[in-house]
């Protein structure tokens, strides 16, 4: 999720994501169902659902899949009871937090634990890794003609954002989780295009761990990919910060 440049990470993830659309749709479907169960199935009255539907469409999730996920939330279709859990680990100073959404917590724990062991990690005490992250909303704005840092900053602050970070590839607008939907929709209303598929509320590192070794960075990325391949895993967060040289090497390998 995080690295020297959030946009560099997104760029490298694009190709891999194309081959994992089914998994992405499954994750989004679970999120939609949970949100509908909590706040109702009408997107006009449920801003979080409205945002998730937009994100699902940005990921090219079929409308039938979206409708089924909503109906599971409203009870029109049968749905297994989902529970949330998180697992933490630290290796070489890099902190990891893995969030799952599952109908079988024992299965999820066993599968995540197996990936940890294969990569030389054990579960860490709750809080040991997550204390290095803050829960924030992040709205991703791709670089485009006429989209300047001054313009993005002006609009973002007007709609309730806290910070704007300019990177190669675009801008990251940060806000409090409760302000996320208003910030996202406010930026769009101002005529600024948003990368909704990669915008979200999640964990953002408050302390980075610099990595200048390509082999270490590759090992972290492989570990993350193995976790993300698990059906129950919704999100994987880490605080590795790679150098420009490492980013260039990773990009060259594709």
Secondary structure, DSSP 8 states (H G I E B T S, - for coil): --SS-HHHHHHHHHHHHHTTHHHHHHHHHHHHHHHHHHH-S-TTT-HHHHHHHHHHHHTT--HHHHHHHHHHHHTSS-----EEEEEEEEETTEEEEEEEEES-HHHHHHHHHHHHHHTT-----TTTTGGGEEEEEEEEEE--TT--HHHHHHHHHHTT--EEEEETTEEEEEE-GGGHHHHHHHHHHTT----GGG-EEEEEESS-EEE--HHHHHHHHHHHHHHHTSTTEEEEEE-EEE-HHHHHHHHHH-
